[in-house]
Structures are given as C-alpha cells and as structure tokens.
Amino acid sequence: MARGRALVTGAGGFIGSHLVERLVREGYSVRALVRYTSSSSPGNLQWTPPEILREVEVVPGNVEDPGAMRAAVSGCDTVFHLAALIGIPYSYAAPQQYVATNVDMEEGGGSISYPTEDPMIRKIYREELAKEGAEFTMPESVYNPATR
C-alpha cells in the first residue's frame, strides 16, 4: 500500500525528476506533471531508472491551465510545486510569461491555487530554486487552510 499520492509539478526538471525517484523509493504513488512539448519529452525523467519510471504516472500539461491542474491534483493528497520557467535571458523577451508562471503561481494565484481549494490536499510544498535561479532555499511547507 502506498504512503500517499503525490503530484510533482516540474517533474521533468533536474530537481523534480530526482524528487519523483525519491518519492517512489519511499513508497509513494506519484503523478509527475511535465510541461507538454510537441516531442512528448519527459525531460530529465528520461534518465530515471526504468524500474522506478514504471511506477510513475507521467502526465503532460501546463500549470497555467486550470483544467489540467484540476485533473492533475485529482486523487492526490500532497503537491510538490516545482514547476518554473528558467532561462534568464529569455525572461527579458517574455516577462509576462515568467511572472505568470514563476511569481503568480508562487503567490497562490494562477492554476496552482486550485489544489488549495480541495480539502483532500493536505500540503503543498513550493520550491524556489528554479524561480530564483541563484540562491537555494529549502521548500516551504504550505498547509491547506481547508484542512486546519
């Protein structure tokens, strides 16, 4: 029996792919949200050991899409929100996209707010490394007010 059902956004990234692997090894059932691409690339999840990846439900989507987020969080009790746009030079060319994904999502706006409306979601963990691009800060645990 699984320890719980976790959603990892940004699962195709370096940190996200390693977190997915760790969660499976710890006994969690894992849904990995990877940014949709036309090549259907799972990102860094492609380097995850096959015996681990077989246990993961990989879901392509976008954290800015409310419908995709509702579907992604369905049945999960924990969300690890690591999704972020990276690449500082491009952020100057598309600042609104970066703010929508990296700032609005972290401040409880955007589609990531949908999980907090679900009383079954007990915790959301946010990772700030990708959005900052420099300093590392430990994930901040954000408890769902609906479950207090």
ROKE-852771 format. One record per residue (C-alpha): x, y, z. Coordinates in steps of 0.001 Angstrom, whole numbers, padded with zeros to 6 digits, always signed. Example, Ala and Ser with C-alpha at 12.3 -4.5 7.8 and 13.67 -1.06 7.14 Angstrom:
+---------+---------+---------+
:    east :   north :      up :
+---------+---------+---------+
: +012300 : -004500 : +007800 :
: +013670 : -001060 : +007140 :
+---------+---------+---------+
//
This chain:
+---------+---------+---------+
:    east :   north :      up :
+---------+---------+---------+
: +000000 : +000000 : +000000 :
: +001298 : +003473 : -000939 :
: +002203 : +006007 : +001752 :
: +000163 : +008605 : -000117 :
: -000483 : +010024 : -003565 :
: +001792 : +012901 : -004547 :
: +001744 : +015239 : -007529 :
: +005089 : +016702 : -008587 :
: +004867 : +019691 : -010934 :
: +008059 : +020434 : -012817 :
: +008840 : +016721 : -012724 :
: +010809 : +016963 : -015968 :
: +013355 : +019271 : -014378 :
: +016547 : +018291 : -012586 :
: +015204 : +018655 : -009044 :
: +011716 : +017407 : -009919 :
: +012945 : +014215 : -011581 :
: +015093 : +013372 : -008564 :
: +012210 : +014089 : -006191 :
: +009970 : +011752 : -008222 :
: +012552 : +008991 : -007914 :
: +012930 : +009550 : -004170 :
: +009182 : +009562 : -003549 :
: +008730 : +006249 : -005384 :
: +011617 : +004724 : -003403 :
: +009936 : +005984 : -000200 :
: +006702 : +004184 : -001108 :
: +004567 : +006995 : -002520 :
: +002287 : +006726 : -005518 :
: +003489 : +009524 : -007821 :
: +001907 : +011546 : -010596 :
: +004556 : +013566 : -012461 :
: +003386 : +016662 : -014325 :
: +005780 : +017563 : -017142 :
: +005420 : +020561 : -019419 :
: +003822 : +019497 : -022684 :
: +006090 : +019633 : -025729 :
: +005381 : +018580 : -029299 :
: +008062 : +015888 : -028945 :
: +006378 : +014474 : -025808 :
: +009695 : +014697 : -023987 :
: +009595 : +013748 : -020310 :
: +012623 : +015977 : -019710 :
: +015040 : +014668 : -017106 :
: +012643 : +011858 : -016221 :
: +014164 : +010055 : -019207 :
: +017214 : +009382 : -017006 :
: +015136 : +007880 : -014191 :
: +015790 : +004151 : -013696 :
: +013203 : +002149 : -015702 :
: +012074 : +000162 : -012650 :
: +011181 : +003483 : -010956 :
: +009646 : +005139 : -014014 :
: +007281 : +002187 : -014495 :
: +005733 : +003131 : -011143 :
: +005150 : +006783 : -012131 :
: +002122 : +008248 : -013866 :
: +003665 : +010827 : -016214 :
: +001145 : +013479 : -017264 :
: +001904 : +016200 : -019834 :
: +000346 : +019555 : -019067 :
: +000836 : +023164 : -018072 :
: +000498 : +024592 : -014570 :
: -001176 : +027670 : -016058 :
: -004084 : +025581 : -017400 :
: -006851 : +025334 : -014767 :
: -008369 : +022206 : -016328 :
: -005017 : +020442 : -016487 :
: -004319 : +021324 : -012861 :
: -007715 : +020115 : -011664 :
: -007108 : +016800 : -013413 :
: -003512 : +016587 : -012160 :
: -004393 : +017089 : -008480 :
: -007385 : +014751 : -008586 :
: -006782 : +011930 : -006118 :
: -003570 : +013433 : -004690 :
: -003080 : +014368 : -001050 :
: +000238 : +016208 : -001428 :
: +001537 : +018575 : -004109 :
: +005201 : +019361 : -004651 :
: +005143 : +022500 : -006813 :
: +008492 : +022776 : -008570 :
: +007310 : +023992 : -011971 :
: +009010 : +027160 : -013166 :
: +010297 : +028738 : -016328 :
: +014064 : +029010 : -016429 :
: +016458 : +030870 : -018697 :
: +017031 : +034409 : -017533 :
: +017890 : +035856 : -020975 :
: +014520 : +034764 : -022392 :
: +012744 : +036227 : -019369 :
: +013645 : +039672 : -020713 :
: +011926 : +038828 : -024012 :
: +008805 : +037337 : -022385 :
: +008486 : +038872 : -018924 :
: +004713 : +038402 : -018608 :
: +005050 : +034653 : -019184 :
: +007717 : +034412 : -016466 :
: +005685 : +036437 : -013995 :
: +002571 : +034339 : -014685 :
: +004417 : +031057 : -014132 :
: +007139 : +031855 : -011613 :
: +005615 : +034609 : -009482 :
: +001813 : +034415 : -009702 :
: +001847 : +030651 : -009145 :
: +004048 : +031002 : -006079 :
: +001832 : +033656 : -004535 :
: -001250 : +031456 : -004629 :
: -002579 : +032856 : -007883 :
: -002961 : +031077 : -011154 :
: -003933 : +027463 : -011574 :
: -001850 : +026162 : -008669 :
: -004447 : +027732 : -006374 :
: -006940 : +025052 : -007430 :
: -005378 : +022358 : -005238 :
: -005725 : +024531 : -002145 :
: -009469 : +024613 : -002691 :
: -009578 : +020812 : -002383 :
: -009860 : +019772 : +001276 :
: -008165 : +016452 : +000419 :
: -004894 : +018234 : -000410 :
: -003106 : +018391 : +002926 :
: +000133 : +020100 : +001953 :
: +001679 : +021993 : -000899 :
: +005460 : +022237 : -000986 :
: +006973 : +025003 : -003091 :
: +010480 : +025054 : -004468 :
: +012042 : +028431 : -005071 :
: +015384 : +027402 : -006568 :
: +014192 : +027349 : -010176 :
: +012355 : +030658 : -009999 :
: +015236 : +032483 : -008344 :
: +017962 : +030904 : -010440 :
: +020634 : +031558 : -007839 :
: +020167 : +031059 : -004112 :
: +018847 : +027793 : -002779 :
: +016097 : +027866 : -000203 :
: +014534 : +024795 : +001320 :
: +010975 : +024060 : +000195 :
: +008392 : +025929 : +002208 :
: +005553 : +023819 : +003508 :
: +002228 : +025482 : +002916 :
: -000666 : +023892 : +004753 :
: -004053 : +023947 : +003128 :
: -006327 : +026221 : +005172 :
: -009274 : +023950 : +004353 :
: -007697 : +021101 : +006373 :
: -006767 : +023033 : +009528 :
+---------+---------+---------+
//
